Amino acid sequence: MDMLRLTLQTTSDGVMLDKDLFKKCVQSNIVLLTQAFRRKFVIPDFMSFTSHIDELYESAKKQSGGKVADYIPQLAKFSPDLWGVSVCTVDGQRHSIGDTKVPFCLQSCVKPLKYAIAVNDLGTEYVHRYVGKEPSGLRFNKLFLNEDDKPHNPMVNAGAIVVTSLIKQGVNNAEKFDYVMQFLNKMAGNEYVGFSNATFQSERESGDRNFAIGYYLKEKKCFPEGTDMVGILDFYFQLCSIEVTCESASVMAATLANGGFCPITGERVLSPEAVRNTLSLMHSCGMYDFSGQFAFHVGLPAKSGVAGGILLVVPNVMGMMCWSPPLDKMGNSVKGIHFCHDLVSLCNFHNYDNLRHFAKKLDPRREGGDQRVKSVINLLFAAYTGDVSALRRFALSAMDMEQRDYDSRTALHVAAAEGHVEVVKFLLEACKVNPFPKDRWNNTPMDEALHFGHHDVFKILQEYQVQYTPQGDSDDGKGNQTVHKNLDGLL
């Protein structure tokens, strides 16, 4: 791809690739390209899905309630009209609509991310010596601990402050901050992750409640021994002031959806244990006092923040970031909540939607029922009309060139019956199809050529049958070699 990029930069007009350069460009990405051509992504008809996302976006845009958070002065400066949604699937398919390039602070959306970092580095057992796993049933900033004198969970302020104290113990705040920033950059596929110093200063100046929580935690000995509580609160405010855009945050969410692998870079960032625990706590505790209702109605792991963001994860499918500053009385984005409700009403993404029997909902993960029918019709019609160019496109998109219709007739049957010599040669020599298939009347392509008097086709089939070697099943590696080997013939 670097070679292609260099060629494009040094060419003033259009660029043509010769066969060798094309092969060099595609061979390192052949699996991804084959996946794309075969529509084997987790959401096969992504264009149709994104049109639904756009409709849901426009519907949520009409919501006018809520109030922009003003207890942190920097947050109050955002326009209430800002509204953006970004989607990133586990395959790396992307879609954004609205104000998705405007930076905003993660605020509480950083809580599951730093918890994931802590569990990834230290393990579940160690982290939960200091913090519980239960929903608190109280406001997120309450001075209250569970019966073991531990914060209820990592998604309330007390729990998040304690989790902050566990990250990179024994090093200074600057090194800790750099470490978390590098980690979040990896989760975001090296897309935008910044820092708002103005928000940090604003947080620190108006953080009396969090200082009160910090001193209460210190009095109850909730921190690891030797922890500098004031320094940890500074670090906590810094992490809340990390900036993202909808686009970069959607990649972070997709990394969680993808079991810890960043879908953009392919790099493993988080352990499976860290991802599982994080999603579990997001599902039960991620939406402040609205967590129970959100789990009931939406049924997906999510985390909201007072800047107006909602980090939403559809496990094994995609991650999303919805952002709109006006908040409801629970502290969640009004437009974001409306969008999430509508999404699950339309698609069967709810954790407990029955994928087999919930016919009234759209399943973006499923190919249309008539997809194979269309594929067979297109293939056989191209063979009937002698359209080698169309057949070449089908072969390059990894279509099964031996598909059969309801009479068990293949493209080779049709081409032989019509006497299309070039089509027969292409199917045999480039696609390596089986020359012996029998239809429902036990006729082979050779029988068809003989019956309709196409002796040149009959001769080609006869010669090819002598040298034909059946292709056995192969593993993925051999399959890729076969693709490379046949590329010359297809082109």
C-alpha positions in Angstrom: 0.0 0.0 0.0 3.0 2.3 0.6 4.0 1.8 -3.0 0.5 2.7 -4.2 0.4 5.8 -2.0 3.8 6.9 -3.4 2.6 6.3 -7.0 -0.5 8.4 -6.4 1.5 11.3 -4.8 3.9 11.5 -7.8 1.2 11.3 -10.5 -0.7 14.4 -11.4 -3.6 12.6 -13.1 -5.2 9.2 -12.8 -3.0 6.2 -12.0 -3.1 2.8 -13.6 -1.8 -0.3 -11.9 -0.1 -3.1 -13.8 -0.8 -6.7 -12.7 2.3 -7.1 -10.6 1.8 -3.8 -8.8 -1.8 -4.6 -8.1 -0.8 -8.0 -6.7 1.8 -6.4 -4.4 -0.8 -3.8 -3.2 -3.5 -6.4 -2.3 -1.5 -9.4 -1.1 -0.9 -8.0 2.4 -4.6 -7.3 2.8 -6.0 -10.2 0.8 -8.0 -11.7 3.8 -9.6 -8.3 4.6 -10.4 -7.6 0.9 -11.8 -11.1 0.4 -13.9 -10.6 3.5 -15.2 -7.3 2.1 -16.0 -8.7 -1.4 -17.8 -11.7 0.2 -19.8 -9.4 2.5 -18.5 -11.4 5.5 -18.3 -8.5 7.8 -20.3 -8.6 11.1 -22.8 -6.2 9.5 -23.0 -7.4 5.8 -25.2 -4.6 4.5 -23.4 -1.7 6.3 -24.8 1.0 3.9 -28.4 0.0 4.8 -27.5 -0.1 8.5 -26.0 3.4 8.4 -29.1 4.7 6.7 -31.1 3.5 9.8 -28.5 5.2 12.1 -29.0 8.5 10.2 -32.7 8.2 10.7 -32.3 7.5 14.4 -29.9 10.5 14.6 -32.4 12.8 13.0 -35.2 11.6 15.3 -33.1 12.2 18.5 -32.0 15.6 17.2 -35.6 16.8 17.7 -35.3 16.2 21.5 -35.1 19.6 23.1 -35.1 19.0 26.8 -32.2 18.8 29.3 -29.6 21.3 30.6 -25.9 21.6 29.9 -23.9 20.8 33.1 -22.7 24.0 34.7 -21.2 22.9 38.0 -17.9 22.6 36.1 -17.6 26.1 34.4 -15.7 24.8 31.3 -18.6 22.3 30.5 -21.2 25.1 30.6 -19.5 26.7 27.5 -20.7 24.0 25.1 -23.6 24.7 22.8 -26.7 22.7 23.6 -27.2 22.2 19.8 -24.1 20.0 19.4 -25.1 16.4 18.6 -23.0 13.6 17.1 -23.0 9.8 16.7 -20.1 7.7 15.6 -20.1 3.9 14.9 -17.1 1.5 14.6 -17.7 -2.2 14.1 -15.4 -4.9 15.2 -14.3 -5.2 11.5 -13.4 -1.6 11.4 -16.3 -0.4 9.4 -17.0 3.3 10.3 -19.8 5.8 10.1 -20.3 9.2 11.6 -23.0 11.8 11.5 -23.3 15.2 13.1 -20.7 17.0 15.3 -18.3 14.0 15.5 -15.0 15.9 15.1 -15.6 18.3 18.0 -13.3 17.4 21.0 -15.0 17.0 24.4 -13.9 15.6 27.8 -14.6 12.0 28.7 -15.5 12.9 32.3 -17.1 9.8 33.8 -16.8 7.9 30.5 -13.2 7.4 31.5 -14.2 5.3 34.5 -14.7 2.0 32.7 -11.5 2.6 30.7 -9.2 3.2 33.7 -10.9 0.2 35.4 -10.1 -1.9 32.4 -6.4 -0.7 32.5 -6.2 -1.6 36.2 -7.6 -5.1 35.8 -5.4 -5.6 32.7 -2.3 -4.7 34.7 -3.1 -6.0 38.1 -5.8 -8.7 37.8 -9.4 -8.9 39.0 -8.7 -10.3 42.4 -6.3 -7.5 43.4 -8.5 -4.6 42.1 -11.5 -5.9 43.9 -9.7 -6.0 47.2 -10.3 -2.2 47.1 -13.6 -1.8 45.3 -16.9 -3.7 45.1 -19.0 -4.9 42.1 -22.5 -4.0 43.2 -24.7 -1.1 42.0 -25.0 1.4 44.9 -28.6 2.6 44.4 -27.3 6.1 45.3 -26.1 9.2 43.6 -22.7 8.8 41.9 -21.0 11.4 44.2 -22.4 10.2 47.6 -20.1 9.8 50.6 -21.1 6.2 51.2 -19.3 2.8 51.3 -20.6 -0.7 51.4 -20.7 -3.0 54.5 -17.0 -3.9 53.9 -16.0 -0.2 53.9 -15.2 -0.3 50.2 -16.7 1.8 47.4 -19.7 0.0 45.8 -18.3 -0.2 42.3 -15.7 1.5 40.0 -18.4 3.6 38.2 -19.2 5.9 41.2 -16.8 8.6 42.1 -15.5 6.9 45.3 -14.8 3.7 43.4 -13.2 5.6 40.5 -10.9 7.5 42.8 -9.8 4.3 44.4 -9.2 2.6 41.0 -7.2 5.7 40.0 -4.9 5.0 43.0 -4.2 1.5 41.8 -2.7 2.5 38.4 1.1 2.5 38.2 1.7 2.8 42.0 5.0 4.2 43.0 5.6 6.5 40.1 4.8 10.2 39.8 1.6 11.6 38.3 3.3 12.7 35.1 4.4 9.2 34.3 1.0 7.8 35.3 -0.8 10.2 33.0 1.5 9.5 30.1 0.9 5.7 30.6 -2.9 6.1 30.6 -2.8 8.4 27.5 -0.7 5.9 25.6 -3.1 3.1 26.6 -6.1 5.1 25.5 -4.3 6.0 22.2 -3.9 2.3 21.5 -7.6 1.7 22.3 -8.5 4.5 19.9 -6.4 3.2 17.1 -4.0 6.2 17.4 -6.9 8.6 16.7 -7.5 11.8 18.6 -7.0 11.6 22.4 -6.1 15.0 23.9 -6.2 16.9 27.2 -8.1 20.0 28.3 -6.0 21.8 30.9 -8.7 24.4 31.3 -11.2 21.7 32.3 -8.6 20.2 34.6 -8.1 23.5 36.4 -11.9 24.0 36.5 -12.4 20.5 38.0 -9.8 21.1 40.7 -11.1 24.5 41.7 -14.7 23.2 41.9 -14.0 19.7 43.3 -14.9 20.1 46.9 -17.2 17.1 46.9 -14.5 14.9 45.4 -12.0 16.2 48.0 -14.5 15.3 50.7 -14.9 11.8 49.2 -11.1 11.5 49.1 -10.6 12.4 52.8 -13.5 10.0 53.7 -11.8 7.2 51.7 -8.5 8.0 53.4 -10.1 7.9 56.9 -11.6 4.5 56.0 -8.2 3.2 54.7 -9.6 2.4 51.3 -6.3 3.3 49.5 -3.2 1.1 49.1 -0.7 1.9 51.8 1.5 4.9 51.1 -1.0 6.6 48.7 -0.8 10.4 48.4 -4.5 11.1 48.4 -4.2 14.7 47.2 -1.9 13.6 44.3 -4.4 10.9 43.4 -7.3 13.4 43.2 -5.1 15.5 40.9 -4.6 12.4 38.7 -8.3 11.7 38.9 -9.2 15.2 37.7 -6.6 14.8 34.9 -8.2 11.6 33.6 -11.7 13.2 33.7 -10.2 16.0 31.5 -9.0 13.8 28.7 -10.5 14.8 25.4 -11.8 12.6 22.6 -14.1 13.0 19.6 -17.1 10.9 18.8 -15.0 9.2 16.2 -12.0 8.3 18.4 -14.2 7.2 21.3 -16.2 4.9 19.0 -13.0 3.0 18.3 -12.4 2.7 22.1 -15.8 1.3 22.5 -15.2 -1.1 19.5 -12.0 -2.3 21.2 -14.2 -3.4 24.1 -16.7 -4.9 21.7 -13.9 -6.8 20.0 -12.6 -8.5 23.1 -9.7 -6.1 23.7 -8.4 -6.0 20.1 -8.4 -2.6 18.4 -10.3 -3.1 15.2 -8.3 -0.4 13.4 -4.7 -1.6 14.2 -5.5 -5.2 15.1 -3.4 -4.9 18.2 -4.4 -6.6 21.5 -4.8 -3.8 24.0 -6.8 -5.4 26.8 -7.0 -8.9 28.3 -10.2 -10.9 27.8 -10.7 -10.8 31.6 -10.4 -7.0 31.7 -12.9 -6.6 28.9 -15.5 -9.0 30.4 -15.3 -7.4 33.8 -15.6 -3.9 32.4 -18.6 -4.7 30.2 -20.3 -6.4 33.2 -19.9 -3.3 35.4 -20.9 -1.0 32.6 -24.1 -3.0 32.1 -25.1 -2.9 35.8 -23.6 0.4 37.0 -22.7 2.6 34.0 -25.6 5.0 33.7 -25.7 6.6 37.2 -29.2 6.2 38.9 -30.6 5.3 35.5 -28.5 2.1 35.2 -31.3 -0.3 36.1 -33.8 1.3 33.7 -31.1 1.4 30.9 -30.2 -2.3 31.5 -34.0 -3.1 31.3 -34.9 -1.1 28.2 -31.6 -1.1 26.3 -29.8 -4.1 27.6 -26.3 -3.1 26.5 -23.1 -2.1 28.4 -22.8 1.7 28.4 -21.2 4.6 30.3 -22.3 8.2 30.4 -20.5 11.3 31.4 -21.5 14.8 32.4 -20.0 16.3 29.2 -22.8 14.6 27.4 -21.2 11.5 26.1 -22.6 7.9 26.1 -20.0 5.2 25.4 -22.1 2.3 24.1 -20.9 -1.3 23.4 -22.7 -4.0 21.4 -20.4 -7.0 22.2 -18.9 -8.8 19.2 -20.6 -6.3 16.9 -19.6 -2.6 17.4 -18.9 0.3 19.6 -20.6 3.7 19.5 -20.2 7.2 21.0 -23.2 9.4 21.2 -22.6 13.0 22.3 -24.9 15.9 23.1 -24.2 18.2 26.1 -27.8 18.7 27.4 -28.4 16.3 30.3 -31.5 15.0 32.0 -32.1 15.0 35.8 -30.1 11.7 36.1 -27.0 13.3 34.4 -27.3 11.5 31.1 -27.5 13.0 27.6 -31.1 13.5 26.6 -30.5 12.9 22.9 -28.1 10.0 23.6 -30.6 8.2 25.8 -33.3 8.7 23.1 -31.0 7.4 20.4 -30.1 4.3 22.4 -33.7 3.5 23.1 -34.6 3.8 19.4 -31.6 1.7 18.3 -32.7 -1.2 20.4 -36.3 -0.8 19.4 -35.3 -1.1 15.8 -32.5 -3.7 16.0 -32.3 -6.8 18.1 -29.2 -5.7 20.0 -30.7 -6.0 23.5 -28.8 -8.5 25.5 -32.0 -10.7 25.9 -33.5 -10.2 22.4 -34.1 -13.7 21.0 -32.1 -13.7 17.8 -34.1 -16.6 16.3 -37.7 -15.7 17.1 -37.8 -11.9 17.4 -38.9 -11.4 13.8 -40.3 -7.9 14.3 -36.8 -6.4 14.8 -34.1 -5.8 12.3 -30.9 -8.0 12.7 -28.1 -6.1 10.9 -25.8 -9.1 11.4 -27.9 -11.3 9.2 -27.6 -11.3 5.4 -30.9 -10.9 3.5 -32.7 -14.2 2.9 -32.7 -13.7 -0.8 -28.9 -13.0 -1.0 -28.0 -16.5 -2.2 -30.9 -16.5 -4.7 -29.7 -13.2 -6.2 -26.2 -14.6 -6.4 -27.2 -17.7 -8.3 -29.4 -15.7 -10.7 -26.6 -13.2 -11.4 -24.1 -16.0 -12.0 -26.2 -18.1 -14.3 -27.4 -15.1 -16.2 -23.8 -13.9 -16.9 -23.0 -17.5 -18.1 -26.2 -17.4 -20.3 -25.3 -14.1 -22.0 -21.6 -14.9 -22.3 -20.6 -12.0 -20.0 -17.0 -12.9 -19.1 -16.4 -9.5 -17.4 -19.3 -10.1 -15.0 -18.0 -13.6 -14.2 -14.6 -12.2 -13.6 -16.1 -9.7 -11.1 -18.0 -12.5 -9.3 -14.8 -14.6 -9.1 -12.8 -11.7 -7.7 -15.4 -11.1 -5.1 -14.9 -14.8 -4.0 -18.4 -15.9 -5.2 -18.9 -19.7 -5.3 -18.6 -20.3 -9.1 -20.1 -23.8 -8.7 -23.4 -22.6 -7.2 -26.5 -24.5 -8.5 -30.1 -23.5 -9.2 -33.2 -25.5 -8.3 -32.5 -27.9 -11.2 -28.9 -28.4 -9.9 -27.5 -26.7 -13.0 -24.3 -24.7 -12.7 -22.9 -21.8 -14.7 -20.8 -24.4 -16.7 -24.0 -26.2 -17.7 -25.5 -23.0 -19.0 -22.4 -21.8 -20.8 -21.9 -25.2 -22.5 -25.6 -25.3 -23.6 -25.3 -21.9 -25.1 -21.9 -22.6 -26.7 -20.0 -19.8 -25.1 -16.4 -20.9 -25.6 -14.8 -18.0 -23.7 -17.0 -18.5 -20.7 -16.3 -22.2 -20.6 -12.6 -21.6 -20.7 -12.8 -18.9 -18.0 -14.7 -21.2 -15.7 -12.4 -24.1 -16.2 -9.0 -22.5 -16.4 -9.3 -19.5 -14.2 -12.0 -20.6 -11.7 -11.0 -24.3 -11.7 -14.6 -25.4 -11.4 -15.6 -29.1 -11.4 -16.2 -30.2 -15.0 -18.3 -33.2 -13.9 -21.4 -31.7 -12.1 -24.7 -33.4 -12.8 -28.0 -31.7 -12.9 -31.4 -33.2 -11.8 -31.5 -35.2 -15.1 -28.0 -36.5 -14.6 -26.7 -34.4 -17.5 -23.1 -33.0 -17.3 -21.9 -29.9 -19.2 -20.4 -32.2 -21.8 -23.8 -33.7 -22.4 -25.2 -30.2 -22.8 -22.6 -29.3 -25.4 -23.1 -32.5 -27.3 -26.9 -32.2 -27.2 -26.9 -28.7 -28.6 -24.2 -29.4 -31.2 -21.4 -27.2 -29.7 -18.5 -29.4 -30.7 -15.8 -26.9 -29.9 -17.1 -26.6 -26.3 -17.4 -30.4 -26.1 -13.7 -30.7 -27.1 -12.6 -28.2 -24.5 -14.5 -30.0 -21.8 -13.1 -33.4 -22.9 -9.5 -32.2 -22.8 -9.9 -30.5 -19.5 -11.4 -33.6 -17.8 -8.2 -35.5 -18.5 -6.1 -33.0 -16.6 -8.6 -32.0 -13.9 -7.6 -32.5 -10.2 -10.3 -31.9 -7.6 -9.5 -29.2 -5.1 -9.8 -30.5 -1.6 -10.8 -28.5 1.4 -8.0 -26.3 2.7 -7.3 -24.4 5.8 -7.2 -20.6 5.8 -3.5 -20.4 5.0 -3.8 -22.7 2.0 -6.9 -20.8 0.9 -5.0 -17.6 0.8 -2.3 -19.2 -1.3 -4.9 -20.4 -3.7 -6.3 -16.9 -4.0 -2.8 -15.6 -4.9 -2.2 -18.5 -7.3 -5.5 -17.9 -9.2 -5.2 -14.1 -9.3 -3.3 -14.2 -12.6 -6.0 -16.3 -14.2 -8.8 -14.1 -12.9 -7.1 -10.9 -14.2 
